[in-house]
Amino acid sequence: MQKHIGNAKCIPVNPDAIFLPYQERWIKDDSRLKLMEKSRQIGLSWSTAYPLVERCAAATARYDQWVSSRDEIQAKLFLMDCKMWANAFGQAAEDLGEIVIDEKKKISAQVLKFASGRHIYSMSSNPDAQAGKRGGRVLDEFALGRDPRQMWSIAYPGLTWGGQMEVVSTHRGSKNFFNELITEAREKGNPKHISLHRVTLEDALNQGFLFKLQMVLPAEAEQQAMDEQEYFDFIKSGCADEESFLQEYMCIPGNDDAAFLEYDLIASCEYASGERWEITLEDAMRGDRELYAGLDIGRTNDLTVLWIVERLGDVLYTRKIITMKKMSKPEQEKVLWPWLACMRRTCIDYTGLGIGWGDDAQAKFGQYRVELVTFTGPVKEAMAYPVRGRMEDKKLRLPYEPEVRADLRSVTKVVTLAGNIRFTAERDANGHADRFWALALAGEAASSPGMQIEYQGISRSPDHANPLRPDHRGDIRQSGRFGGGAW
C-alpha cells in the first residue's frame, strides 16, 4: 500500500480496497430501480461507471447502457471514467468518439464499443435521446437536468425488456421531481420499489473518503494537513451560502416554498456548464449588439453589481456580470463607465448611495440612456415578477455559477399583515441579493428598445427639463415602463 501522508483519522477497514463501503454497496445493488441521494464530489459517478463496463464487457451481455449527464462536458467525463475502468481491467473497448444517433433531432453521444458488441452511450440530459432505446440507464446528476420528470417518463419504458435504471444526483430544490421520488420512497410506501441510497459528506468522511483523497492529492496540497472535521469546515466555508452547503453536500433540498425562484426554474434558464456566454469590453464597443444593463449599488458590506444582457429576438442573454466590493466610487467608475458607454439603456439603483451614482451617470451619458429607479416596495414587486415571468417563458439565459444561483435563490416573498408584498433577502458574505436586483434592473432597461449608440453622452437641454425642478434633477422620461426617470 502507498504510504499515507495525510492527517485523516477515519481509515477504511481495508485501506487497499478500491471502493469505500458506500461505493461498494451501490455497485453491488442489482435492484431494477435504484436511486442515490448524494453529496457532491465523493466518487459516486466514478464508481457508477465500473459496473457499466462489467456489464457491457461480459460475453453474455444482452443490453447496451445509456448514460444521461447534465451536459456534453459531463457526458465526456463519464465516458472517460468508463474507459479508465476498461483499461484497468484489460477489457477490449474501442472509443468511437462522438456519434450522431438522431440526425433529425441533432442528438449525439460519446460511444464506447466493447468486444461483446455492446456499447455505452454517454450523452447530455435531452429526454428525447432516451426515446426508443432498450437497455440499462444511468441518469447522472438527474435533478440538474432541464426536466427530470420528463426524463424519467421517457427513460423508464426502456427497461421493459430488462436492465437497471440508476438515478444519481445531488438535490435541486424541494419541488424537483428528484426530491418527489425520494419523498415517495421514504414516506409514502415506496410504490415504485426504488432501492434508496443516501450519502452525505459527513457519511463519506466517516467511511474513509478523506483518507482516499489524501492518497491521490499532491503532498503539498493544503488538504493533507486536515482531519475530517477540518476538511468538513473547509468545504462548508467555500460554499456560496448555508443553503447551498446543505443541498450540495448534506442531501437537504433547498426550500422552494420560501424562495421566490425555484431551483428547477433557475436551472431551466442556465447555460450549459462550460458554455461561453461572456463578452469582452472590446466586443461591446463594436456597437453591433443590443445591450442593456442594470446597476445595483453596494452599501458598506454589499456588492456593487453590473448585470449586462443582450436582446436577441425576445430573449435576454446574460453577457457580463461585474461584481465589486469595498472599492471607492472613483475606482468603481473606472471599471463601470466604459461598459455603460456601450449600453443602449442602463437602469441604476437610485436609493441611498445610488443617488450620487445616478446623478453622475445621467450627467455623463444622458437621461435617455440612464434611468434612475428608487427601490420602494411597489417598485421591487413590479421589477421582480418580470424576472420570474421571463424565466418561466424561457426568455432569459443565466450563467451556470453557484454564486449567481445562490443570489437568485436568496430572494423571498413575504406577504405582510396588511396584505402588502415585500421582497427580502438575508445579508451574508455573498451580498444581499445584489445580483438579483441588478438582473431585475437590466430587465427593466431592456423592457423597451433603446436607441443605437453613436455617442458618449447627452447634455441636458432646457427643452427636456421638468419646470417643477429648476435644477432638472431626475427629469421625467415618459417612455419608461414606470413612467419616470427617477422615483
FIDRENDREN-59609 format. One line per 2 residues: number of its first residue (from 1); for each residue y, x, z of C-alpha. Coordinates in Angstrom, 2 decimals. Example, Ala and Ser with C-alpha at 12.3 -4.5 7.8 and 13.67 -1.06 7.14 Angstrom:
BEGIN
1> -4.50/12.30/7.80 | -1.06/13.67/7.14
REM end
This chain:
BEGIN
1> 0.00/0.00/0.00 | 3.53/1.18/-0.78
3> 5.37/2.28/2.35 | 7.69/-0.40/3.70
5> 11.17/1.00/4.40 | 12.97/-2.23/5.31
7> 13.64/-3.89/8.63 | 11.67/-7.13/8.12
9> 9.84/-8.35/11.22 | 7.61/-11.03/9.65
11> 4.79/-9.10/7.95 | 2.17/-11.10/5.97
13> -1.38/-11.11/7.34 | -2.44/-9.36/4.16
15> 0.52/-7.16/3.15 | -1.25/-6.15/-0.10
17> -1.69/-9.74/-1.29 | 0.23/-10.60/-4.47
19> 1.25/-14.02/-3.23 | 2.72/-15.24/0.03
21> 0.99/-18.17/1.78 | 3.33/-20.86/0.39
23> 2.89/-19.49/-3.15 | -0.89/-19.39/-2.77
25> -1.05/-22.99/-1.54 | 0.98/-24.11/-4.55
27> -1.15/-22.19/-7.04 | -4.44/-23.48/-5.61
29> -3.34/-27.12/-5.53 | -5.06/-28.74/-8.53
31> -3.62/-32.23/-7.95 | -2.79/-34.20/-11.08
33> 0.82/-34.66/-9.88 | 2.40/-32.13/-7.56
35> 5.99/-31.57/-6.54 | 7.68/-28.58/-4.94
37> 10.91/-29.14/-2.97 | 12.13/-25.59/-2.60
39> 14.77/-23.07/-1.68 | 16.42/-21.03/-4.41
41> 15.10/-17.58/-5.32 | 11.88/-17.41/-3.29
43> 9.49/-16.65/-6.17 | 8.17/-20.12/-6.96
45> 8.93/-20.26/-10.68 | 7.35/-16.79/-10.92
47> 4.20/-17.89/-9.11 | 4.04/-21.15/-11.09
49> 3.69/-19.11/-14.28 | 0.48/-17.45/-13.02
51> -1.91/-20.47/-13.21 | -0.48/-21.46/-16.61
53> -1.61/-18.12/-18.00 | -5.00/-18.56/-16.34
55> -5.50/-21.99/-17.87 | -4.45/-21.03/-21.40
57> -6.37/-17.73/-21.42 | -9.69/-19.32/-20.50
59> -12.12/-19.55/-23.41 | -12.76/-23.18/-22.46
61> -9.04/-24.09/-22.36 | -8.51/-27.63/-23.64
63> -4.76/-28.07/-23.42 | -1.50/-26.40/-24.29
65> 1.07/-26.05/-21.50 | 4.60/-27.41/-21.90
67> 7.37/-25.99/-19.72 | 10.79/-27.57/-19.33
69> 13.56/-25.38/-17.88 | 17.22/-26.13/-17.20
71> 18.45/-24.33/-20.31 | 17.38/-21.89/-23.03
73> 18.04/-18.82/-20.88 | 15.78/-20.12/-18.12
75> 13.15/-21.04/-20.71 | 13.10/-17.43/-21.94
77> 12.90/-16.10/-18.38 | 9.95/-18.34/-17.57
79> 8.09/-17.16/-20.66 | 8.79/-13.55/-19.64
81> 7.03/-14.29/-16.35 | 4.09/-15.68/-18.31
83> 3.96/-12.54/-20.47 | 4.06/-10.37/-17.36
85> 1.03/-12.17/-15.90 | -0.85/-11.99/-19.21
87> -0.25/-8.22/-19.40 | -1.06/-7.69/-15.72
89> -4.48/-9.28/-16.10 | -5.28/-7.93/-19.55
91> -5.14/-11.30/-21.27 | -4.63/-11.22/-25.03
93> -1.40/-13.06/-25.71 | 0.99/-12.95/-28.66
95> 4.69/-13.67/-28.20 | 5.63/-15.86/-31.19
97> 9.29/-15.89/-30.19 | 11.39/-18.98/-30.80
99> 9.70/-21.63/-32.96 | 11.17/-24.91/-34.16
101> 8.91/-27.72/-33.00 | 11.06/-30.63/-34.23
103> 13.40/-29.93/-37.15 | 14.89/-33.43/-37.18
105> 15.99/-33.26/-33.54 | 16.64/-29.49/-33.68
107> 14.26/-28.74/-30.81 | 12.83/-25.27/-30.45
109> 10.65/-23.48/-27.89 | 9.70/-19.98/-26.81
111> 5.96/-19.71/-27.53 | 3.15/-17.53/-26.16
113> -0.17/-17.79/-28.01 | -3.49/-16.84/-26.39
115> -6.77/-15.72/-27.94 | -8.24/-19.07/-26.87
117> -5.96/-20.74/-29.42 | -3.88/-22.39/-26.71
119> -0.14/-21.96/-26.24 | 2.53/-22.00/-23.59
121> 5.70/-23.65/-24.91 | 8.82/-22.99/-22.85
123> 11.95/-24.96/-23.72 | 15.15/-26.40/-22.30
125> 15.30/-29.74/-20.49 | 15.65/-32.04/-23.50
127> 13.44/-35.05/-22.67 | 12.80/-35.67/-26.39
129> 10.96/-32.34/-26.54 | 8.21/-33.84/-24.35
131> 7.52/-36.82/-26.58 | 4.11/-36.92/-28.28
133> 2.85/-33.71/-26.64 | -0.54/-33.61/-24.89
135> -1.38/-31.13/-22.15 | -0.12/-29.80/-18.85
137> 3.52/-29.99/-17.84 | 5.78/-27.80/-15.72
139> 9.21/-29.32/-15.08 | 11.08/-26.34/-13.65
141> 14.40/-26.98/-11.83 | 13.72/-30.63/-12.56
143> 16.72/-32.01/-10.64 | 19.16/-29.86/-12.62
145> 18.36/-31.49/-15.96 | 20.68/-33.95/-17.68
147> 18.43/-36.96/-16.95 | 15.49/-36.29/-14.61
149> 14.35/-39.92/-14.66 | 14.08/-39.94/-18.45
151> 12.36/-36.54/-18.39 | 9.66/-37.88/-16.05
153> 9.29/-41.05/-18.14 | 8.66/-39.13/-21.37
155> 6.63/-36.24/-19.90 | 4.23/-38.29/-17.78
157> 2.33/-40.01/-20.66 | 1.36/-36.52/-21.92
159> -1.20/-36.38/-19.08 | -3.19/-39.33/-20.45
161> -5.98/-37.09/-21.79 | -5.86/-34.65/-18.90
163> -3.81/-31.86/-17.37 | -1.38/-31.44/-14.47
165> 2.30/-32.19/-14.09 | 4.06/-29.74/-11.77
167> 7.62/-30.51/-10.70 | 9.54/-27.59/-9.15
169> 13.18/-27.86/-8.07 | 15.97/-27.49/-5.60
171> 17.94/-30.63/-4.79 | 20.92/-32.03/-6.67
173> 22.21/-34.86/-4.52 | 20.65/-37.75/-2.63
175> 20.76/-40.12/-5.63 | 18.99/-37.77/-8.01
177> 15.58/-39.03/-9.24 | 14.00/-35.88/-7.79
179> 15.01/-36.98/-4.29 | 13.86/-40.52/-5.04
181> 10.39/-39.16/-5.85 | 10.32/-37.21/-2.59
183> 11.51/-40.19/-0.53 | 8.93/-42.43/-2.19
185> 6.11/-39.96/-1.48 | 7.20/-39.20/2.08
187> 8.39/-42.60/3.32 | 7.11/-45.35/1.02
189> 3.36/-44.89/0.88 | 3.28/-42.36/-1.98
191> 2.27/-44.86/-4.71 | 2.26/-42.15/-7.40
193> -0.14/-39.98/-5.33 | 2.07/-36.92/-5.56
195> 0.96/-33.79/-3.71 | 4.20/-32.84/-1.97
197> 5.16/-29.27/-1.02 | 8.34/-28.12/0.77
199> 9.54/-24.54/1.31 | 12.96/-23.78/2.79
201> 14.48/-20.31/3.01 | 13.52/-20.28/6.69
203> 9.89/-21.15/5.82 | 9.77/-18.38/3.23
205> 11.21/-15.79/5.64 | 8.71/-16.75/8.34
207> 5.87/-16.22/5.84 | 6.94/-12.72/4.78
209> 9.46/-13.21/1.99 | 11.91/-10.57/3.25
211> 9.07/-8.06/3.59 | 8.14/-8.62/-0.08
213> 11.77/-8.49/-1.17 | 12.41/-5.19/0.60
215> 9.33/-3.72/-1.08 | 10.91/-4.16/-4.53
217> 14.60/-3.57/-3.76 | 16.09/-0.09/-4.10
219> 16.08/1.96/-0.89 | 19.87/1.88/-0.77
221> 20.13/-1.94/-1.02 | 22.01/-3.44/1.93
223> 19.20/-5.98/2.49 | 16.89/-3.14/3.58
225> 18.68/-2.89/6.94 | 18.35/-6.61/7.65
227> 15.82/-8.54/9.66 | 15.06/-12.20/8.88
229> 17.92/-13.67/10.90 | 20.42/-11.24/9.42
231> 19.21/-11.99/5.89 | 19.43/-15.74/6.57
233> 23.05/-15.34/7.74 | 23.78/-13.05/4.77
235> 22.65/-15.69/2.28 | 24.45/-18.50/4.10
237> 27.76/-16.62/4.22 | 27.70/-16.17/0.44
239> 27.35/-19.88/-0.36 | 30.31/-21.92/-1.56
241> 30.16/-24.25/1.46 | 27.82/-25.70/4.07
243> 26.59/-28.50/1.83 | 25.73/-26.01/-0.92
245> 23.74/-23.86/1.50 | 21.79/-26.81/2.92
247> 20.99/-28.10/-0.54 | 20.23/-24.82/-2.30
249> 18.28/-23.15/0.49 | 17.25/-25.71/3.13
251> 15.97/-28.63/0.99 | 18.61/-31.05/2.30
253> 20.18/-33.01/-0.58 | 23.93/-33.48/-0.72
255> 25.08/-36.91/0.41 | 26.09/-38.76/-2.75
257> 27.21/-41.81/-0.75 | 30.04/-39.83/0.85
259> 31.12/-37.78/-2.19 | 33.39/-39.21/-4.90
261> 31.38/-37.40/-7.60 | 27.57/-37.37/-7.51
263> 25.68/-34.20/-8.35 | 23.95/-35.84/-11.30
265> 27.32/-36.84/-12.73 | 28.71/-33.31/-12.41
267> 25.55/-31.73/-13.83 | 25.62/-34.03/-16.85
269> 29.01/-32.58/-17.86 | 28.31/-28.89/-17.27
271> 27.98/-26.26/-19.96 | 24.58/-24.63/-20.15
273> 24.15/-21.62/-17.89 | 25.35/-18.59/-19.83
275> 27.16/-20.64/-22.49 | 30.51/-19.14/-23.49
277> 33.34/-21.52/-22.70 | 36.34/-19.43/-21.68
279> 39.17/-18.38/-23.97 | 41.44/-15.37/-23.60
281> 45.21/-15.40/-23.45 | 45.19/-13.95/-26.97
283> 43.13/-16.96/-28.13 | 45.64/-19.33/-26.55
285> 48.66/-17.52/-28.00 | 47.46/-18.11/-31.56
287> 48.64/-21.69/-31.20 | 45.76/-23.28/-33.13
289> 44.26/-25.06/-30.10 | 45.38/-28.30/-28.46
291> 45.63/-27.02/-24.90 | 46.74/-28.81/-21.73
293> 46.89/-27.61/-18.14 | 47.03/-28.75/-14.55
295> 48.56/-26.53/-11.86 | 47.80/-27.18/-8.18
297> 49.97/-25.06/-5.90 | 48.32/-23.36/-2.93
299> 49.67/-23.52/0.59 | 49.01/-20.76/3.14
301> 45.18/-20.70/3.02 | 44.65/-22.85/-0.08
303> 44.19/-21.71/-3.65 | 46.67/-21.92/-6.48
305> 44.59/-23.18/-9.40 | 45.44/-23.43/-13.09
307> 42.87/-25.53/-15.00 | 43.16/-25.48/-18.80
309> 41.42/-27.92/-21.13 | 41.22/-28.13/-24.90
311> 41.15/-31.52/-26.59 | 38.62/-31.77/-29.42
313> 38.43/-35.35/-30.63 | 38.27/-37.46/-27.47
315> 36.52/-34.80/-25.37 | 38.25/-32.38/-23.00
317> 36.60/-28.96/-22.88 | 37.42/-26.70/-19.94
319> 38.61/-23.38/-21.39 | 40.03/-21.47/-18.43
321> 40.23/-21.71/-14.64 | 42.52/-19.27/-12.85
323> 42.49/-19.14/-9.05 | 44.83/-17.12/-6.85
325> 45.19/-16.80/-3.10 | 47.65/-15.04/-0.81
327> 49.79/-13.81/-3.71 | 53.57/-14.05/-3.78
329> 55.23/-16.54/-6.10 | 56.56/-13.79/-8.44
331> 53.08/-12.22/-8.63 | 51.50/-15.57/-9.47
333> 54.16/-16.34/-12.08 | 53.33/-13.10/-13.90
335> 49.78/-14.45/-14.34 | 50.57/-18.12/-14.97
337> 53.72/-18.22/-17.09 | 52.16/-16.62/-20.22
339> 49.46/-19.30/-20.13 | 51.92/-22.15/-19.59
341> 53.86/-20.94/-22.63 | 50.79/-21.78/-24.74
343> 50.27/-25.30/-23.39 | 51.35/-28.48/-25.15
345> 51.88/-30.03/-21.74 | 51.32/-28.97/-18.14
347> 51.29/-31.24/-15.09 | 52.34/-29.49/-11.88
349> 51.78/-30.49/-8.28 | 55.35/-31.27/-7.14
351> 54.58/-31.53/-3.42 | 55.76/-29.16/-0.70
353> 55.80/-25.64/-2.14 | 55.24/-27.15/-5.57
355> 58.84/-28.42/-5.70 | 60.23/-24.95/-6.27
357> 57.47/-24.14/-8.75 | 58.08/-27.33/-10.69
359> 61.83/-26.82/-10.95 | 61.37/-23.26/-12.19
361> 58.70/-24.26/-14.69 | 60.82/-27.05/-16.15
363> 63.80/-24.72/-16.40 | 61.71/-22.20/-18.32
365> 59.57/-24.43/-20.55 | 61.46/-27.72/-20.70
367> 60.92/-31.12/-19.10 | 58.90/-32.43/-22.05
369> 56.29/-29.69/-21.69 | 56.19/-29.69/-17.88
371> 55.61/-32.93/-15.99 | 56.10/-33.00/-12.22
373> 53.70/-35.05/-10.12 | 54.16/-35.72/-6.40
375> 50.84/-36.37/-4.67 | 51.09/-39.73/-2.93
377> 48.07/-41.90/-2.13 | 48.50/-44.21/-5.16
379> 49.14/-41.25/-7.48 | 45.98/-39.46/-6.31
381> 43.96/-42.63/-6.88 | 45.44/-43.06/-10.36
383> 44.54/-39.46/-11.24 | 41.10/-39.21/-9.59
385> 39.45/-42.18/-11.31 | 40.13/-40.94/-14.87
387> 38.29/-37.71/-13.97 | 35.27/-39.73/-12.95
389> 35.62/-42.01/-15.98 | 35.65/-39.09/-18.41
391> 32.56/-37.67/-16.74 | 30.72/-40.99/-16.94
393> 31.64/-41.28/-20.63 | 30.59/-37.64/-21.26
395> 34.10/-36.82/-22.42 | 34.64/-33.85/-20.12
397> 32.92/-30.46/-20.11 | 32.78/-28.32/-16.99
399> 31.69/-24.75/-16.26 | 28.34/-24.19/-14.58
401> 29.71/-22.44/-11.49 | 28.80/-23.02/-7.82
403> 32.42/-22.81/-6.62 | 33.56/-25.43/-9.14
405> 30.67/-27.76/-8.30 | 31.30/-27.41/-4.56
407> 35.01/-28.10/-5.01 | 34.39/-31.23/-7.09
409> 31.85/-32.39/-4.52 | 34.26/-31.90/-1.62
411> 36.40/-34.90/-2.53 | 35.53/-38.06/-0.63
413> 36.93/-41.56/-1.00 | 37.87/-43.35/2.23
415> 38.98/-46.98/2.49 | 41.40/-47.44/5.40
417> 41.51/-50.46/7.72 | 44.49/-51.71/5.72
419> 42.36/-51.65/2.57 | 44.08/-48.64/1.03
421> 42.07/-45.95/-0.75 | 42.54/-42.39/0.43
423> 41.03/-39.25/-1.14 | 40.25/-36.49/1.33
425> 38.60/-33.08/1.37 | 37.78/-30.72/4.21
427> 39.66/-27.42/4.08 | 37.38/-24.37/4.00
429> 37.25/-20.84/2.60 | 36.73/-22.35/-0.86
431> 40.05/-24.20/-0.65 | 40.99/-27.83/-0.21
433> 39.60/-29.47/-3.37 | 42.24/-27.45/-5.22
435> 40.14/-27.15/-8.38 | 39.52/-30.89/-8.45
437> 43.22/-31.72/-8.31 | 44.07/-29.07/-10.89
439> 41.48/-30.70/-13.16 | 42.96/-34.15/-12.47
441> 46.42/-32.81/-13.35 | 45.07/-31.28/-16.57
443> 43.54/-34.64/-17.48 | 46.88/-36.32/-16.88
445> 48.63/-33.73/-19.05 | 46.18/-34.48/-21.87
447> 46.43/-38.27/-21.48 | 48.85/-38.46/-24.42
449> 49.20/-36.00/-27.33 | 51.64/-33.16/-26.89
451> 53.86/-31.55/-29.49 | 52.87/-28.43/-31.42
453> 54.02/-25.33/-29.53 | 56.55/-23.36/-31.54
455> 58.97/-22.33/-28.83 | 59.08/-20.81/-25.36
457> 61.40/-23.22/-23.57 | 63.89/-26.08/-23.86
459> 67.30/-26.09/-22.29 | 68.40/-29.27/-20.56
461> 70.62/-31.40/-22.73 | 73.14/-33.91/-21.33
463> 71.74/-36.39/-23.85 | 68.50/-36.46/-21.92
465> 69.96/-36.45/-18.44 | 69.45/-39.16/-15.87
467> 73.00/-40.31/-15.00 | 71.82/-41.10/-11.48
469> 71.04/-37.41/-10.95 | 74.07/-35.23/-11.82
471> 72.01/-32.05/-11.50 | 69.35/-33.54/-13.85
473> 66.58/-32.54/-11.44 | 63.37/-34.43/-12.18
475> 64.77/-36.22/-15.25 | 62.51/-39.16/-16.06
477> 60.13/-38.76/-19.01 | 59.22/-42.25/-20.18
479> 56.26/-41.08/-22.27 | 54.22/-40.06/-19.19
481> 51.41/-42.35/-18.06 | 53.05/-42.78/-14.66
483> 56.45/-43.35/-16.27 | 58.34/-40.41/-14.77
485> 58.61/-36.70/-14.82 | 58.73/-36.45/-11.04
487> 57.59/-38.57/-8.11
REM end
